[in-house]
Amino acid sequence: MSDSTAGRPRIDTSKRTWLIASGCAGVVGGVATAVPFVSSFEPSEKAKAAGAPVEADISGLQVGQKMTVEWRGKPVWILKRSAEQIAELPKLDPQLADPESKRHPDEFTPKYAQNETRSIKPEVLVVVGICTHLGCSPGDRFQPGPQPSLPDDWEGGFLCPCHGSTFDLAGRVFKNKPAPDNLPVPPHMYLSDTRLLIGEDKKA
C-alpha cells in the first residue's frame, strides 16, 4: 500500500495554527469596525471584572431610591437619603459595632468617607452591597418601625436574610451581629453633580 502523503509538502503545525489564528483575528477585527465608535468608551465585560471603573448616571435617582451598578463583579449600591434619614444617623451610634468606621478605615472606608454619613455628599451613599459575614447580599429595609426580624425602633437600613446582620443607612453594622464589619465603601468620585465614577477616586 502506498503512502497517501507521499509527495505532499509538509506543513509546520505551529505555523498553520498561527495562520488560522491570524485569519480569525482579521475577521473579528473587520466585524468590530462595524460597531458604532461610541462603544469604544464602554468598559468590556472582561475589563469590568478586572476592576475597570464604571460610570453611573444618578440624575434620575429620587430621594429614598436605590440603584445598583456592577463593579469587579460586585453590586455597588447608590442610595439617595432624605434629610430626615441623615439626621437620624448620629442617634444610632450607641447601637453600632463600629460607628466611626475605625476598625479597617483604609480597607472599608476611604478617608473622604470617614464621616457620619460615610459619603462624599451626605445625601448619597455608595457602598458594596455584600454582607461582611459570609458574602450574602442584604435586602432593603428602608421603612422605619417594627417589622419581622427587626427591632421595634428600627430607623431603616439593610437586613441580611442569611444570619440576621443589620446595617443602618450608612452601611454600618449593628452590635452583636454575625457581620464583623461595616459594608465597604468602594473608591469613587463625582465627575459632575449627576455622574459618579465607581472604582477610581483621584479627584475625590
TORKOL-626536 format. One record per residue (C-alpha): x, y, z; residue in one letter. Coordinates in pm, 1 decimal, always signed. Layout:
<east: X&north: Y&up: Z&aa: A>
...
This chain:
<east: +0.0&north: +0.0&up: +0.0&aa: M>
<east: +143.7&north: +336.6&up: -99.2&aa: S>
<east: +173.6&north: +627.9&up: +145.1&aa: D>
<east: -103.4&north: +873.4&up: +52.9&aa: S>
<east: +105.6&north: +1159.7&up: +186.6&aa: T>
<east: +399.5&north: +1087.5&up: -39.6&aa: A>
<east: +498.2&north: +1381.7&up: -249.6&aa: G>
<east: +292.5&north: +1631.7&up: -49.5&aa: R>
<east: +474.6&north: +1924.8&up: +111.8&aa: P>
<east: +491.8&north: +1904.2&up: +489.9&aa: R>
<east: +319.8&north: +2186.5&up: +678.5&aa: I>
<east: +458.9&north: +2309.9&up: +1006.2&aa: D>
<east: +168.4&north: +2262.4&up: +1251.0&aa: T>
<east: +270.5&north: +2559.2&up: +1464.2&aa: S>
<east: +279.9&north: +2782.5&up: +1156.7&aa: K>
<east: -60.5&north: +2650.7&up: +1044.5&aa: R>
<east: -207.5&north: +2733.5&up: +1386.5&aa: T>
<east: -63.3&north: +3084.5&up: +1367.5&aa: W>
<east: -207.4&north: +3138.7&up: +1019.0&aa: L>
<east: -552.1&north: +3024.8&up: +1131.8&aa: I>
<east: -539.4&north: +3246.6&up: +1439.1&aa: A>
<east: -428.2&north: +3543.6&up: +1229.4&aa: S>
<east: -711.6&north: +3486.4&up: +986.4&aa: G>
<east: -967.5&north: +3469.4&up: +1268.2&aa: C>
<east: -829.8&north: +3785.6&up: +1425.0&aa: A>
<east: -865.6&north: +3961.3&up: +1092.4&aa: G>
<east: -1229.1&north: +3857.0&up: +1065.9&aa: V>
<east: -1303.6&north: +3967.4&up: +1422.2&aa: V>
<east: -1128.4&north: +4297.2&up: +1360.2&aa: G>
<east: -1335.5&north: +4355.2&up: +1049.0&aa: G>
<east: -1658.6&north: +4290.6&up: +1237.5&aa: V>
<east: -1551.6&north: +4516.3&up: +1522.9&aa: A>
<east: -1518.2&north: +4813.6&up: +1290.2&aa: T>
<east: -1890.0&north: +4787.0&up: +1214.7&aa: A>
<east: -1975.7&north: +4860.1&up: +1579.2&aa: V>
<east: -2051.5&north: +5228.1&up: +1648.7&aa: P>
<east: -1745.3&north: +5419.2&up: +1764.0&aa: F>
<east: -1912.3&north: +5523.6&up: +2089.8&aa: V>
<east: -1892.8&north: +5163.9&up: +2215.0&aa: S>
<east: -1517.3&north: +5200.7&up: +2248.8&aa: S>
<east: -1579.1&north: +5419.2&up: +2552.6&aa: F>
<east: -1769.1&north: +5143.8&up: +2734.2&aa: E>
<east: -1562.1&north: +4906.8&up: +2953.2&aa: P>
<east: -1577.1&north: +4548.8&up: +2825.7&aa: S>
<east: -1716.1&north: +4274.1&up: +3049.1&aa: E>
<east: -1361.8&north: +4146.8&up: +3094.1&aa: K>
<east: -1241.0&north: +4494.5&up: +3188.1&aa: A>
<east: -1523.4&north: +4535.2&up: +3438.2&aa: K>
<east: -1434.8&north: +4204.6&up: +3601.5&aa: A>
<east: -1071.2&north: +4314.3&up: +3620.7&aa: A>
<east: -1170.2&north: +4629.5&up: +3804.2&aa: G>
<east: -1214.4&north: +4895.2&up: +3536.8&aa: A>
<east: -1404.6&north: +5199.5&up: +3668.1&aa: P>
<east: -1777.1&north: +5205.1&up: +3598.4&aa: V>
<east: -1974.6&north: +5523.2&up: +3542.1&aa: E>
<east: -2319.4&north: +5571.3&up: +3695.4&aa: A>
<east: -2577.1&north: +5833.7&up: +3598.5&aa: D>
<east: -2767.8&north: +5935.5&up: +3912.1&aa: I>
<east: -2964.2&north: +6220.3&up: +3756.7&aa: S>
<east: -3290.3&north: +6025.9&up: +3786.4&aa: G>
<east: -3230.6&north: +5896.3&up: +4139.3&aa: L>
<east: -3502.8&north: +6024.1&up: +4370.7&aa: Q>
<east: -3490.5&north: +6057.7&up: +4749.5&aa: V>
<east: -3544.8&north: +5717.0&up: +4904.8&aa: G>
<east: -3445.0&north: +5530.6&up: +4589.7&aa: Q>
<east: -3150.9&north: +5296.6&up: +4539.1&aa: K>
<east: -2978.3&north: +5190.3&up: +4219.3&aa: M>
<east: -2723.4&north: +4914.1&up: +4167.8&aa: T>
<east: -2422.2&north: +4904.8&up: +3936.9&aa: V>
<east: -2171.8&north: +4623.4&up: +3893.5&aa: E>
<east: -1804.3&north: +4679.0&up: +3966.8&aa: W>
<east: -1548.4&north: +4397.7&up: +3984.7&aa: R>
<east: -1836.7&north: +4152.5&up: +3973.5&aa: G>
<east: -1987.9&north: +4302.5&up: +4288.8&aa: K>
<east: -2310.3&north: +4500.2&up: +4337.0&aa: P>
<east: -2248.2&north: +4861.9&up: +4430.8&aa: V>
<east: -2548.3&north: +5036.9&up: +4583.5&aa: W>
<east: -2613.5&north: +5406.2&up: +4534.8&aa: I>
<east: -2880.9&north: +5532.6&up: +4772.5&aa: L>
<east: -3021.9&north: +5884.3&up: +4787.7&aa: K>
<east: -3108.5&north: +5961.1&up: +5150.3&aa: R>
<east: -3354.1&north: +6215.7&up: +5282.3&aa: S>
<east: -3261.2&north: +6494.3&up: +5523.0&aa: A>
<east: -3455.8&north: +6312.0&up: +5793.8&aa: E>
<east: -3263.0&north: +5989.0&up: +5736.0&aa: Q>
<east: -2932.8&north: +6173.8&up: +5753.3&aa: I>
<east: -3035.5&north: +6342.7&up: +6078.6&aa: A>
<east: -3109.6&north: +6003.5&up: +6238.7&aa: E>
<east: -2764.2&north: +5857.8&up: +6173.8&aa: L>
<east: -2578.9&north: +6010.6&up: +6474.4&aa: P>
<east: -2854.0&north: +5890.5&up: +6709.8&aa: K>
<east: -2774.5&north: +5529.9&up: +6617.5&aa: L>
<east: -2406.9&north: +5541.2&up: +6718.9&aa: D>
<east: -2456.5&north: +5367.2&up: +7058.6&aa: P>
<east: -2623.0&north: +5070.8&up: +6883.5&aa: Q>
<east: -2348.8&north: +5018.9&up: +6626.1&aa: L>
<east: -2042.1&north: +4794.8&up: +6640.0&aa: A>
<east: -1815.6&north: +5043.7&up: +6460.2&aa: D>
<east: -1998.1&north: +5377.5&up: +6431.9&aa: P>
<east: -1689.3&north: +5574.6&up: +6322.0&aa: E>
<east: -1561.2&north: +5306.0&up: +6081.4&aa: S>
<east: -1226.4&north: +5277.1&up: +6260.5&aa: K>
<east: -1174.6&north: +4900.8&up: +6252.8&aa: R>
<east: -1038.4&north: +4890.0&up: +5897.2&aa: H>
<east: -1059.8&north: +5251.6&up: +5775.7&aa: P>
<east: -834.8&north: +5215.6&up: +5472.7&aa: D>
<east: -983.5&north: +4887.2&up: +5355.5&aa: E>
<east: -1353.1&north: +4953.0&up: +5419.5&aa: F>
<east: -1385.2&north: +5330.5&up: +5431.8&aa: T>
<east: -1174.7&north: +5575.9&up: +5226.2&aa: P>
<east: -1068.5&north: +5894.8&up: +5402.1&aa: K>
<east: -1326.6&north: +6106.3&up: +5218.7&aa: Y>
<east: -1599.8&north: +5879.8&up: +5359.1&aa: A>
<east: -1471.8&north: +5864.5&up: +5716.6&aa: Q>
<east: -1756.6&north: +6075.4&up: +5848.2&aa: N>
<east: -2102.8&north: +6028.0&up: +5998.3&aa: E>
<east: -2268.8&north: +5966.8&up: +5662.4&aa: T>
<east: -1980.1&north: +5759.7&up: +5517.9&aa: R>
<east: -2007.7&north: +5953.7&up: +5193.8&aa: S>
<east: -1869.7&north: +6240.3&up: +4987.6&aa: I>
<east: -2210.7&north: +6405.2&up: +4966.8&aa: K>
<east: -2429.3&north: +6349.4&up: +5274.9&aa: P>
<east: -2736.8&north: +6260.1&up: +5073.4&aa: E>
<east: -2570.9&north: +5995.5&up: +4852.3&aa: V>
<east: -2449.8&north: +5666.7&up: +4999.5&aa: L>
<east: -2221.7&north: +5445.1&up: +4789.2&aa: V>
<east: -2142.8&north: +5100.1&up: +4933.0&aa: V>
<east: -2067.8&north: +4747.9&up: +4816.3&aa: V>
<east: -2387.2&north: +4551.4&up: +4876.6&aa: G>
<east: -2223.8&north: +4238.2&up: +5017.1&aa: I>
<east: -2250.2&north: +4137.5&up: +5382.4&aa: C>
<east: -1911.2&north: +4121.3&up: +5554.4&aa: T>
<east: -2008.0&north: +3796.0&up: +5726.8&aa: H>
<east: -2033.0&north: +3529.1&up: +5455.7&aa: L>
<east: -2080.4&north: +3732.5&up: +5140.2&aa: G>
<east: -2459.8&north: +3730.7&up: +5115.4&aa: C>
<east: -2644.6&north: +4028.4&up: +4972.2&aa: S>
<east: -2859.1&north: +4214.3&up: +5228.6&aa: P>
<east: -3208.1&north: +4331.9&up: +5142.3&aa: G>
<east: -3354.0&north: +4682.4&up: +5162.9&aa: D>
<east: -3548.9&north: +4764.4&up: +5478.3&aa: R>
<east: -3586.6&north: +5140.0&up: +5436.1&aa: F>
<east: -3923.8&north: +5167.4&up: +5606.8&aa: Q>
<east: -3883.1&north: +5256.6&up: +5976.2&aa: P>
<east: -4083.7&north: +5087.5&up: +6251.9&aa: G>
<east: -4148.1&north: +4730.4&up: +6373.8&aa: P>
<east: -4103.3&north: +4457.6&up: +6112.6&aa: Q>
<east: -4024.6&north: +4084.0&up: +6112.5&aa: P>
<east: -3661.5&north: +4013.1&up: +6213.2&aa: S>
<east: -3609.2&north: +4379.6&up: +6305.0&aa: L>
<east: -3626.9&north: +4575.5&up: +6632.2&aa: P>
<east: -3931.6&north: +4786.6&up: +6713.3&aa: D>
<east: -3723.4&north: +5105.8&up: +6699.7&aa: D>
<east: -3589.5&north: +5031.0&up: +6351.5&aa: W>
<east: -3499.2&north: +5350.7&up: +6163.7&aa: E>
<east: -3437.2&north: +5197.6&up: +5822.3&aa: G>
<east: -3141.3&north: +5022.2&up: +5668.0&aa: G>
<east: -3046.9&north: +4678.9&up: +5537.7&aa: F>
<east: -3111.2&north: +4325.2&up: +5662.9&aa: L>
<east: -2904.5&north: +4023.4&up: +5561.8&aa: C>
<east: -3151.4&north: +3732.0&up: +5542.2&aa: P>
<east: -2885.0&north: +3463.9&up: +5587.3&aa: C>
<east: -2789.3&north: +3521.8&up: +5950.5&aa: H>
<east: -2969.8&north: +3838.4&up: +6052.9&aa: G>
<east: -2697.2&north: +4102.0&up: +6033.8&aa: S>
<east: -2842.0&north: +4451.7&up: +6015.6&aa: T>
<east: -2690.2&north: +4771.5&up: +5877.6&aa: F>
<east: -2807.2&north: +5131.4&up: +5905.3&aa: D>
<east: -2850.0&north: +5371.3&up: +5613.1&aa: L>
<east: -2477.1&north: +5445.5&up: +5620.3&aa: A>
<east: -2392.8&north: +5076.8&up: +5582.0&aa: G>
<east: -2277.7&north: +5049.3&up: +5945.1&aa: R>
<east: -2334.7&north: +4716.0&up: +6116.7&aa: V>
<east: -2526.8&north: +4693.2&up: +6442.2&aa: F>
<east: -2375.9&north: +4538.4&up: +6756.1&aa: K>
<east: -2396.5&north: +4166.8&up: +6837.9&aa: N>
<east: -2447.6&north: +4062.1&up: +6476.5&aa: K>
<east: -2253.6&north: +3798.5&up: +6278.1&aa: P>
<east: -2114.3&north: +4054.9&up: +6032.4&aa: A>
<east: -1780.8&north: +4178.1&up: +6172.7&aa: P>
<east: -1753.2&north: +4498.2&up: +5970.5&aa: D>
<east: -1947.8&north: +4775.8&up: +5804.7&aa: N>
<east: -2036.5&north: +4749.0&up: +5436.6&aa: L>
<east: -1732.3&north: +4862.4&up: +5234.6&aa: P>
<east: -1732.0&north: +5198.7&up: +5060.0&aa: V>
<east: -1568.7&north: +5147.9&up: +4717.8&aa: P>
<east: -1332.2&north: +5403.4&up: +4563.3&aa: P>
<east: -1547.7&north: +5658.3&up: +4384.4&aa: H>
<east: -1566.3&north: +6020.6&up: +4280.0&aa: M>
<east: -1803.6&north: +6266.9&up: +4118.1&aa: Y>
<east: -1745.7&north: +6356.4&up: +3754.0&aa: L>
<east: -2033.7&north: +6602.7&up: +3784.6&aa: S>
<east: -2333.3&north: +6653.5&up: +4012.4&aa: D>
<east: -2513.8&north: +6369.1&up: +3836.7&aa: T>
<east: -2231.4&north: +6138.3&up: +3726.9&aa: R>
<east: -2038.1&north: +5905.2&up: +3955.0&aa: L>
<east: -1729.1&north: +5703.2&up: +3871.2&aa: L>
<east: -1705.8&north: +5382.1&up: +4073.0&aa: I>
<east: -1360.2&north: +5231.9&up: +4108.9&aa: G>
<east: -1149.6&north: +5547.8&up: +4090.5&aa: E>
<east: -1111.7&north: +5840.6&up: +4328.8&aa: D>
<east: -826.1&north: +6056.6&up: +4206.5&aa: K>
<east: -1032.8&north: +6372.7&up: +4233.3&aa: K>
<east: -1237.4&north: +6279.8&up: +4540.3&aa: A>
